[in-house]
Amino acid sequence: MKATAMNYPRIESSILTGSHVYGKPRPDSDMDIVMVLNEEALALLKSKADTWFGLPNGDSLHFGHLNVIATTDEGIYRKWVAAMYAARSERPVTKDRAIELHEKYGIPRVDGGKS
């Protein structure tokens, strides 16, 4: 039986984001990466993550100091990319400004105001 493009774990696109890209990271700041991937890759990452929780726009998976924002929706990924480039154009940005830019590009705040 031949493998098809849809039945193996696959990352379509990824981009670094967060304070290491456009802010002022602290020594304990995690690295943030946004990925668009297929369901198989998402399931595999969830099974290997230290912790994970669902978001309205994907899933947040934690691997030590690496935070992976994972989505299967290319449109959501494009919103993250737009917000990241907007933040980079103003760098360094504060955490509050980064949150404003994310909201502007349709990425909802989901942490109850604790970002």
C-alpha positions in Angstrom: 0.0 0.0 0.0 1.4 3.4 -1.0 1.5 6.2 1.5 -0.4 9.3 0.5 0.3 12.9 1.4 -2.5 12.9 4.0 -1.6 9.9 6.2 1.7 10.9 7.7 2.6 13.7 10.2 3.4 16.8 8.3 4.3 20.4 9.2 3.2 22.8 6.4 4.6 26.1 7.7 6.2 27.5 10.8 7.4 30.8 12.1 9.1 32.0 15.3 7.2 34.7 17.2 7.1 36.1 20.7 9.5 38.2 22.7 12.6 36.6 21.2 11.5 38.0 17.8 10.0 41.3 18.6 10.1 42.1 22.3 12.5 42.1 25.1 12.9 38.5 26.3 13.8 37.8 29.9 16.2 35.0 30.8 13.2 32.7 31.6 11.2 33.6 28.5 10.1 30.7 26.5 10.5 30.4 22.7 7.3 30.6 20.7 6.7 29.0 17.3 3.5 28.9 15.3 2.9 25.9 13.1 0.3 24.9 10.6 0.2 21.1 10.4 -2.0 18.2 9.5 -4.1 16.3 12.0 -1.6 13.5 12.3 1.2 15.8 13.2 -1.0 17.6 15.7 -1.9 14.3 17.4 1.8 13.3 17.5 2.9 16.6 19.1 0.0 16.5 21.6 1.2 13.0 22.6 4.7 14.2 23.2 4.0 17.6 24.8 4.8 18.2 28.5 1.4 20.0 28.7 -1.1 21.4 26.2 -4.4 23.2 26.1 -6.9 24.1 23.4 -7.3 27.6 22.2 -10.0 29.1 20.0 -7.4 29.5 17.2 -5.4 26.3 17.7 -3.6 24.5 20.5 -0.8 25.6 22.8 1.7 22.8 23.4 4.6 23.1 25.8 7.9 21.3 25.6 10.1 22.8 28.4 10.8 26.4 27.3 9.3 25.9 23.8 5.7 26.9 23.3 4.2 25.6 20.1 1.0 27.2 18.9 -0.3 24.6 16.5 -3.2 24.9 14.1 -4.5 22.9 11.1 -6.1 26.1 9.7 -3.9 28.1 7.2 -6.0 31.2 7.7 -5.3 31.3 11.4 -1.6 30.8 10.7 -1.7 33.8 8.3 -3.2 35.9 11.2 -0.3 35.0 13.4 2.2 35.8 10.7 0.6 39.2 10.1 0.6 40.0 13.8 4.3 38.9 14.1 5.4 41.1 11.2 3.4 44.1 12.6 5.1 43.6 16.0 8.6 43.3 14.4 8.1 46.6 12.5 7.7 48.3 15.9 10.3 46.3 17.9 10.9 46.2 20.6 7.3 46.0 21.7 5.9 45.6 25.2 3.8 42.5 26.1 0.7 44.8 26.2 1.4 46.1 22.7 2.0 42.6 21.4 -1.4 41.6 22.8 -3.0 44.6 21.1 -1.5 43.7 17.8 -2.6 40.0 18.1 -6.2 41.2 18.9 -6.1 43.6 15.9 -5.2 40.7 13.6 -8.0 38.5 15.0 -6.0 36.4 17.5 -8.1 36.3 20.7 -6.7 36.6 24.1 -7.5 33.4 26.0 -5.7 33.6 29.3 -8.1 35.7 31.3 -5.9 38.8 31.1 -2.7 37.1 32.5 -0.5 37.2 29.4 
